[in-house]
Amino acid sequence: MALNAEVLLCHGEEEESDYYLQFSKNKITFEGVSKSKLTNVFFDESNTQVFSIKSGDFTEVTVKSPNPSFCTMFKIEEKGRVISIKFSPDQNILALQRTLTAVEFLTFTDGNISKEFIETFKGCTLLGYIWTGKTEVVFVSDNGIKLCRVDVNSGTLHTVKNLSLTINWFTYYSPICLILLNVGLPHGNSMQLLQIKQNQILKLAKFDVDCDSGVNKLKKNAIAERDVALGVVYNQPRILLMNYQTVNTGVQTEVIVYTIIKLAAVKKTNVLRIHQNGRFALNLVDNLIFVHNQLMKSSLVFDITDVEFQGVVIYHLPVIEPKTIKPYDDDEHLNSSSSSTIQKYCELYSPNWIMFQPNIVMDVKAGCLWTLELILMGFYKYIEDKKELVKFLLLRSNSKFIIARTLSSLMDEGGGRLEELAEIFDQINLVYKNYLEQSLKSQIGLPASMSKPDDDPVVEFRTVIDQSFIYTYVFCKLAERVYNEANKKQLLSWTLLEYIRSLADLQIPAQHFLYELLINCLVLTDSYYQLHQLLQYHGVADSKPLACLLLSLENVYPAAPQLALDMLERLGTAKEEISEILLSKGEVLSSLRYAASHAGPHDRIIPSKYLEKARQTGDEKLYRSLLKHFDSKS
């Protein structure tokens, strides 16, 4: 856990960046498509596998993946050009398509091919196939959908479900087994959404997409498969559609976002305004939608937030100005033998790039596959409104330390930003409160009707910043910086009070260490009147650690011990501590009276400690009185 915190801290202390998107450090390299077309490349999004297929006397297949157990190499008989190839989820069955009327199946045992069989299709054109389970496969043809189960032992397929539809093309989202079909007339705009679940083909919704007139009508291809993407954004399945519009000034592009609500209805909820011309592709990174423009060699980023759809389409502009992806540093990540070759071809926004969801970029010619990652320090640099920045960062993963840096920068600017800080604390603590409530519900258990539905398995991310983190990485850091500056110490007190006020407004109990820091700040700035008011009117929550702190302040603040005793008395669980405090101050009779009046039926008063303390005072009369008292009780 400490290592993770250290890693995050280093990330938070990065320099500001001119970029907000970069390639992952761990990329996959493979043999790219050759000019001779003897090598072809395929990518399976479901298993994240790259297949390099080299033709010759035998067909040599090399499989690469971020998962080492999914990497392999094998040879199969040369039977013609491969147009699709995919492993089953458990990697035991390989499906391979060479024609539009048949799919070959090869079973593997201990990495070796053990059986081959073929499934043929008559009276239709096979558009593709999808593995939905270890032995379940869905075939999509121009006249319908067929769900089959592969029987490895007999080398046959058994039909489980059939659905007749006129299909032009399809796209698939594997995490929740959604299939989007373009149905009806060729080049039409009618869509059918399906889900494969428990060996059933579920028809979820049929709808028409909005495609404006102009360029689409002239070309008679309202929707192309390459212009559609399926994915999950803010815990909601979405359909993203590139829509090209013809206006007086030429062709303009927008992205229409359709939200699949409760896997039942499909609604047009968002439109992303691009205001650029070019060749576009889409990616999803950390709940953000990226629109890449190959012509302009830049990427636009959109945040549709997690606001529930209220029936009105929301239009969005980019979060910040378009930026290019950070160039990949081959010298860092490639050995010298391959670096020069890769550098030659890995140009940014290459025409050879293919984007896969959610965040995959593949250069089929150079033989490189990356995932895209956010550079949050780029947003820190370019989003000037700090409230908007924190709102944005709270929805991003690994953003805690950059939020802490944002808070620290506002505090360093002085009391003029106190109101802004207060609003940001409210933003942070609202997320914190929701997290605490959800944690409590999970601990006590919920009725089945209140639990999360099975058909909504993707949980959105929220950055939770708790009191301990704020204390350690914001307030303590500020205390170190302002130790010798009295006016800055007052600023620390004000900000602490605002943070505690925010917690109180949301009914979140403040931890004692926040109060301790606040009290120390007030003492260091000689703000004893404010301290007294804070304690007298219960501006701080009672606790034993806080009472101990007040007791230690007796030399600089004489009223502190009495305030500590009052606090302990209010707690009602510190009777023994109060008696001991009175005794330590030499108030032997007061201590004894308190102990006697609050003693329970099983509590025992020890005479020796009172007699010893009376002896230490040198008051002989007091000692004899106590001795006589205890003798009479024995």
N, C-alpha and C positions, 0 to 999 in steps of 0.2 A: 504493500500500500504506500509505503514511504517512497518507493522508487517511482510509482505512478505520479505522486505529488511533485516529485523532483522534475520529472519529465514535463509535466504540465507547466511548472513554474518556468522552466527554460523556454518553453513555447511562448509563455506570456511575456517574457522579457526580450522577445525578438525585436529587431529594428523595424520601423515602419517600412512597408513594402509598396512598390509601385504596381504590384500585381495582386489580383485576388483569386487567381486560379492557377494550379500547378499540377504537373504530372506526379504520380506516386513514385517513390524512390525504387520500389521493387517492380520492375516491369518484366514482361514476358517477351523473349525474343524467339523467333521461329524463322523457318525458311519461307521467304515471301514468294509472291506470284512471279513466275519467270516470264520473260518475253516469249520464250518458245512454247509457253503454256503447258510445259511438261509438269510444272508444279502448280497446284491449285490450293486455295486456303478457304476453310470454313470455320465458323464460330458458332458454338452452341451456348446460347445465353443461359439456359437453365442450369447447366453444369459448369459454366464458365470454362470451356475447353476450346482450344484452338487446334484444328486438324490441318496439318500440312500433308498434302497427298502428292506424291511424286510418281509419275507414270513411267513405265519401262517394261522389261520382261515380266516383272511383278509390280503390283501397286504397293508402294511403300508408304505407310501411314505413321506420322509422328504426331503425338498428342501432347500438348503443353497446357498447364493450368497452374493457378496460384496454389492449388492443393496438390502437394507432391504425390499423394496416392492416386491422383487422377492423371498422372503423366505416364505415358507408355509409348511403345513403338512396336509395330508388327507389320507383316507382309501378307497380302492377300492376292488371289489370282487376278490377273489383268483381264477385265471383261468389258472395258469401255469407260467412258468419262463419268465421273461421279458428280452428281448435282446436289446431293445432301448426305450428311453423315452425322449420327448422334448416338451416344451411349445411353443406356438406361440409367436411372439414378444410382443404382448400386454397381454400375460398370460391368455387369455380367453379360449384357446383351447389346450387340451393336446393330443398329438399323442403318441401312445404306441404300440410297436411291440413285439409280442410273438413268431411268426412263420415267415418263409420265404415267406409266401403267403398272409399275411393280416396285416393291421394296424388298430387299434382301435382309435376312436376319442371320447373324453369326453369334453363337454363344461362346463364352470364354470360361475356361477352367484353369486356375493358377496361371493366368496370363496367356494361355494358349488357346487357339480356336479349336473347339471340340465338336461343333455341329453347325451346319448351314442349311437354311431353308428360305423359301420365297413366298411372298403374298402378292397375287396379281389382281388387277382391277379391270373390269370390262365395262364399256359403255360410259366411261367418264375420264376426265383428266385429273390426275392426282396433283393437287397444289402443294401438298406438304404433309408432314406428320409431327406429332408431339408425344413425347413420353410424359405420362401423368402419374406413373407409379413404377414399381420395380418390374412388373410384367404387363402394365396397362399402357396401351398406346392408342392415340386418336389419329385417324386419317381424315384429312380434309380434301375433298375433291370439289369439282365444279358443280356437282349435283347433291352434295350433302356431307354429313359428318358421320363417322363410324367409330365407335369405341370398341376396342378389341382387347382380349387377354391372350398373352403369349403363353403357350404350353411348351416349355422347353423340352420336356421329356419326349413328347410326340412330334415336336417340330411343326406344330400347327397353330393357327390363331382362331379363337372363338369369338364371335360377335356378341357383345354385351348389349349395346344400344345403337340404334340408327336414328338419324334425323335428316329428313329430306329438305334441302334448301338449294336455291340457285346462288352459288357463291363465286365472287370474282377474285377476292384475295382475303387473307386473314393475317392477324398478328396476335401474339400470345404473351401473357404475363404469368410466369411460372410460380411466384410465391403464393398466389391464391388461385391459380389455375383458371384465369380469365382468358377467354378467346373472343376477340372482336372480329366480326365478319363484315365484309362489304357484300351486300346481297342485292338481288333483283337485277335490274337492267345493267348491262356493262357500263362502267364509268358513271354509275349513278351515285346518289348520296345517301342511300338507305343502309343502315347499320344494324346488325343483330349482335347482342352481347350474350355470351354463354359462360357457364361455369361448369367445370368437371368436378363432381364431388360425390364421393362414396359410390363410385361406379354408375353415376347418373349424369346425363347431359341436361343441365338445368337452363331453360330459356329465361334470362333475366329481364331483358328489355329490348324492344325494337324502336329505333328512332331515326330521324333524318337530321343530318348535320347541316349547319348553315354555311353555304358556300356562295359568296357574292358573285354577281354576274361580272362579265368582263373577261379577263384572261382565262378563267376556268371554262366558261362556256365556249369561248372561241376554240379552245383546244379540245373540247369535249371530253375532258377528264377531270371531273369535279374533285375527286379525291384519289390520290395516289398512295400506295402503301408506304412509300418512303417518307410521306409527309405526316404520318400518324405515329404516335408513341403512346404506350400504356405504362403507367407507373403509379406509385403512391406518393402523395404530397400531403403533409400534415395529417397523416392517419386516414386519408381518404383516397380510394382508388380514383385515378383521373385518366381521361383521354385527352391527349394534346394533339391539336390539328393545325398544321401550317396552312394559312388561308391567304391566297394571293389575290389582291384587289387591283382593278384597273381604275385609275383616277386620271384627271386631266394632265397631271405631271408625269404619268407613267404608271408602273406597277408598284404598289406598296404591299407590305406583308404584315400580317398579324398572326398571333397564335391564339386560337380559341381553346379554352379549357372547359371540358365537360366533366362534371363530378358525378361519380356513381354513388348515389345516396342509398346507404344501407343495402347495397347490392340488389337494388330493386328498380329504382328510377334513375334515369340519366338526365341531368339538367345542365344547360349552358350557364356557367357561373362566373367565368372570368375571361377577359380578353387582354392580351399583352400587345401593346402598341410598339412596333419596332421602328417605323419611320426610316427604313433603309431598304436598299435594293441589294440583291445578291443571291448566293446559294446558301441555304440555311440548313442547320442540323440541331437536334435537341439533346440535352442531357439533364439529369436531375442529380443535384449534389446537396446533401444535407438540407432537404426540404426547399431548396432554391431551384428555379428553372433557368437553365442557361441556353441561350440561343446563339449558336456559333455562325458567323458569317464568313464563308470561305473567301468571298471576293474582297471584303474589307479587312480580312485577317484579324478579326477581333471578336469578342464575346460580350453579349449583353446578359445581365442578371436580373431576374424578376423574383419578387417575393409576394406571393398571393396571400400570405398570413393564414392564420387558422380560424378566421372569423366564419361562423356558421352562415350558410347560404340563407338569405332572407327573401329570395324571390326576385332580386334585382341584379342584373349582370354588372360586375365591377370591372372597370377599366384600369389598367396599370401601365405605368411607365417604368423604365429601368431604375433600379435602386441607385446606381451611380453610373457615371459615364462609361461607355464601352472600353474595355481593356483587352489586350492580347493575353493569351496564356503565357505564363512564365516559361522562357525557353528551357528545354531539358539540358542539364549539364552532363554530357556524356563522359567527360573526364573523371567525374566523381564516381559514376556507377558502371562504367564499362572498362574491360581490360584493354590494354593497348593494341592487342591483335585485332579486335573487332571494332574499336572506336572509330577509326577513320572511315570504314565502310558504312557504319550506321549514321555517322554525322553527315555523310554525303546525301543521304536520302531523307532523314527525319526533319523535313521542313515543317514549320508551323502551318496549320490549316491547309495541308497538302490535299490536292484533288484525290489522292489515294486513301484519304482518311474515311473510315466508316464508324459511325457512332452507334453504340448499343446501350440499352438502358440497364441500370440507371446512369452510370458514370464511366462508361468504358469507351476508350478511343483506340482504334486499331488502324495501323498503317499497313495495308496488305502487301504493298510492294517492298517496303523497307523491312518488314518482318518484325514489327514492334506492337505490343499491346500494353496500354497503361490504364490505370484508373485515375480519375480527376479528383483533386482535393482542394478544399478552400484554403486560402491564405487570409486568415482573419485580420491580420495587421494591415492588409490592404484596405479593408473596410474601415478599420480604426483611423486610418489616415484620411480617407476621402469623405466619410460621413461626418459632417461638422456638427450637426445637432446631436448633442450627447444623449438626450432622452431617446431620440430615434435610434441612436447607435446601440444603447443598452437594450431597448425593445427588440432590436434586430438580433443582438448577440444572445439574448436569453433563449432564442429559438434555434441556436446553433450548438453543436456539440463541441466540447473542449474549449469553451469560451470563458471559463471562470476567471482566469488570470488576466485576460484582456478587459473584462468588466472591472476587476479590481484596479487595473491600471487606469481605466477611465475615471473611476471614482477618485483615485489618488490625484489625478491631474486636475480635477475640479476643485478638490480641497486645497491644492497648492495655489490656486488662483485667488483664494481668500473668501471672506464672508459674502461677497457679492453673488456667489453661486449657490448660496445655502438653500434658496427656494427650489432651484433646479435639482439639487441633491435630494431634497425631501421628496420630490416627485419620483425620482429614480429609486429611492429606497422603497417607495410604495410599489413600484413595478416589480422590484426584486422580491419583496416580501409577499406579494400576492401569489407569485409562483411558489414561494416557500410554503405558504399556508395551504395551497392546493395539494402540495406534496405531502404535508403532514396529515391532511385529512384522508388522502388516499392510503397512506401508510397505516393509519388507524383502522380504516375499513378492512384492509387486507389482514390485519392482526386479529380483529374480532370476527371476521368472516361476514360474507354477504349472502342474502337470499339469491337463489339462482337467477331470478328475474332481474336482479340488479347487477349481476356480473357481466363482464365483457362478452359479447356474442362470439361464437366460434368463427363466424364468417368475417370477422374483423380483426385478424391476428396481428396486424402491423401497428405497433405502439409508437406514437410520435415522441420525439425527444424534447425534453425540457431541461434547461440548465438550472439546477437548484443550488442557490447560494445560501447556506445556513449561517447561523450566528457565529459559529466557531471560525468559519472561513473569513467572514468580514472582520472579525476581531483580529485574527492572526495576520492577514495579508493586506488589510486596509488601515484599521485604527492603530495597531501596534507599530506598523511601518511609519505611519504619520507621527506617532508619539516619538519615535526615534529621530525623525527629521526635525522636529520642533522643540527638542528638549531644552535648548538654550534661548528660545524665543517666546517671551511671555504672551505676546499678542497671538501667536500661532497656537499656543496652548489653549487660549480661550476659544479659538476656532475649533480645536479638537473637541472641547466640551460641547459647543453648540451642535456640532455634527453628531456627536454621540447622542445628545438629547433628541435630535431629529430622528435618528435611527430607532431609538427606544420608543419615541412617539409613534413611529410607523408600525412597529411591532404591536404596541398597545391598541392602535386603531383597528388592527386586524385580529385582535384577541390572541396574539401569540405571546406566551410568557417569555420575558427577556431573561437570559442566563446571567448568573451572578457575576461572571467575569466582566461583563459590559458595565455593570454598576461599579465594580471595583475600579476599573479604569476611569470612569467618570468621576468618582469621588477623589481619586488621586489627582486628577487634573484640576478639580476645584480647589483642592488643598494647595497644590503647587502655585496656583494663581491667587492664593489668599482670598478665594471667593467663599468665605465661611458663611456669610449671610445666605447666599444661594444654596449652599450645602444644607444649612439648617432648614430652610424652607422646603427643600427637596425631601428631606427625611421626615420633617414634621407633618407634611401633608401627603405622605406615602407616595411620593413620586418615584420611589424605587421599591422593588419587591423585597419583602423580608426574607432573609436567609442567614444561616449560621456563618458561612464564610464572610458575608458582608458585615455581620456583627463583630466578628473577629478583627476585620480590617478597621472598624471604628474604634475598637479598644486599643489598637496599636497607634492611633492618632492622638492619644491623650496629651502628649507633650506639646503638640502644635495646635490642638483644638480641644480645650478642657471640657467642652460639653459633649464630646464624642462618647465617653463611656456611658453616660446616662442614656444617650440615644441608642447605644448598643443594647443596654439592659431592657429598654422599652421594646426594642425590636425582638429580642429573645422572648420576652413575656408574651408578645403578640403571637409568636410562633406556636406557643403552647406545648412545645416538645423539648424545651431546653431548661427544665427546672433544675436539674443537677448542675448545669453550666452556670446558671445565674447564682446559685448558692456558692459555687467555687469562685466566681468572679468577686462577689462581695467579701468572701473570706480572704482572697488574695490582696484586696485593698485594705485589710485590717479591720473591716466592719464585721467583727465576730458575732455580735448579738444579732445584727440584721441578717447575716447569713444563716444563723441557727433558727431564727424565727421563720425565715422564708422556707427553709428546708422542712421545719416541723409543720408549717401550715399547708405545704403542698405534698407531704409524704403520703404515699399510698399504703394500702394494708400490708404489702410485702416489702416496703422500703425500710431500710435500717439506717439510723443515724449513728455515725462512728464518733464517739466522744473524744478519742485521742487527738484527732486533727484539730478540733476546736480548742482543746486544752493546750495543745502545743502552740497554736497561733496566739492564744491569750498570754501564754508565758513569754512569747517573743515580743509582745507589745510592752512588757514591763509593768503592766497594770495589775498589781497584786490583788486588788479588790475584785477586778473582773475575773481573775483566775479562780479565786475562792468561791465566787458566786456560781461560776460554771461547774466547779467541782461538786458543790453542794447540790446543784440542779441535777447533775447526772447520777449522784448517789441516791437521790430521792426517786429516780426513775428505775433504778436497778432492782 
